């Protein structure tokens, strides 16, 4: 994007606010809002009739929420904070106006949309893998995404998630999560101490989880 386009986007931001862990970032129906996560870990999720929560994607700093979920599309997914988050509210109508006026912004929003669709497809495929490989794939995705925004180094990153959170990502029980985490530790593929997740051999974990970062669509884009 040009300097002018970046300045136009910067001017959109207002009402930066804190969202506590376990709270939804949106309460009520405000159709003229798009939400930009500035810090913290959040997720898109759905609560099933049984009361079980299923997390279908992570929302990391720099991610937009509810860009396309308005009007006839509805809001079938909720967005909740997994950790304390900072969120900026954007005007949907103003952002839509900028998309029409600036080709760089239009291309950027198209890229965001296509990336979300590509990631959603990969999460569906990942659900067919055994749980330990599913977790390996998920950790590799987080590593790559956090590296892009400067929140991970070559081998490690802060992972302030609980085992129930991980269970809701993988669609398994909390007990099963503990077993597969222990298995990955015993195999030397990860260490997880407190909130620090370390991957001693990144290529080995990627191979175990059948992880190919191409679906994240970062090729050709800078941080």
Secondary structure as the mmCIF struct_conf table of DSSP 4:
data_model
#
loop_
_struct_conf.conf_type_id
_struct_conf.id
_struct_conf.beg_label_comp_id
_struct_conf.beg_label_asym_id
_struct_conf.beg_label_seq_id
_struct_conf.end_label_comp_id
_struct_conf.end_label_asym_id
_struct_conf.end_label_seq_id
HELX_RH_AL_P HELX_RH_AL_P1 UNK A 3 UNK A 10
TURN_TY1_P TURN_TY1_P1 UNK A 11 UNK A 12
STRN STRN1 UNK A 14 UNK A 19
TURN_TY1_P TURN_TY1_P2 UNK A 21 UNK A 22
BEND BEND1 UNK A 23 UNK A 23
STRN STRN2 UNK A 24 UNK A 24
BEND BEND2 UNK A 25 UNK A 25
BEND BEND3 UNK A 28 UNK A 28
TURN_TY1_P TURN_TY1_P3 UNK A 31 UNK A 32
STRN STRN3 UNK A 33 UNK A 39
BEND BEND4 UNK A 40 UNK A 40
STRN STRN4 UNK A 42 UNK A 47
TURN_TY1_P TURN_TY1_P4 UNK A 49 UNK A 50
BEND BEND5 UNK A 51 UNK A 51
STRN STRN5 UNK A 53 UNK A 59
TURN_TY1_P TURN_TY1_P5 UNK A 61 UNK A 62
STRN STRN6 UNK A 64 UNK A 65
BEND BEND6 UNK A 66 UNK A 68
HELX_RH_3T_P HELX_RH_3T_P1 UNK A 71 UNK A 73
BEND BEND7 UNK A 77 UNK A 77
STRN STRN7 UNK A 78 UNK A 81
BEND BEND8 UNK A 82 UNK A 83
STRN STRN8 UNK A 85 UNK A 91
HELX_RH_AL_P HELX_RH_AL_P2 UNK A 92 UNK A 101
HELX_RH_AL_P HELX_RH_AL_P3 UNK A 103 UNK A 126
TURN_TY1_P TURN_TY1_P6 UNK A 127 UNK A 128
BEND BEND9 UNK A 129 UNK A 129
HELX_RH_AL_P HELX_RH_AL_P4 UNK A 131 UNK A 148
TURN_TY1_P TURN_TY1_P7 UNK A 149 UNK A 150
BEND BEND10 UNK A 151 UNK A 151
STRN STRN9 UNK A 152 UNK A 152
BEND BEND11 UNK A 154 UNK A 155
STRN STRN10 UNK A 156 UNK A 158
HELX_RH_AL_P HELX_RH_AL_P5 UNK A 163 UNK A 170
TURN_TY1_P TURN_TY1_P8 UNK A 171 UNK A 171
BEND BEND12 UNK A 172 UNK A 172
HELX_RH_AL_P HELX_RH_AL_P6 UNK A 174 UNK A 186
TURN_TY1_P TURN_TY1_P9 UNK A 187 UNK A 188
BEND BEND13 UNK A 189 UNK A 189
STRN STRN11 UNK A 191 UNK A 193
TURN_TY1_P TURN_TY1_P10 UNK A 194 UNK A 195
STRN STRN12 UNK A 196 UNK A 198
BEND BEND14 UNK A 200 UNK A 200
HELX_RH_AL_P HELX_RH_AL_P7 UNK A 202 UNK A 208
TURN_TY1_P TURN_TY1_P11 UNK A 209 UNK A 210
HELX_RH_3T_P HELX_RH_3T_P2 UNK A 213 UNK A 216
TURN_TY1_P TURN_TY1_P12 UNK A 219 UNK A 220
#
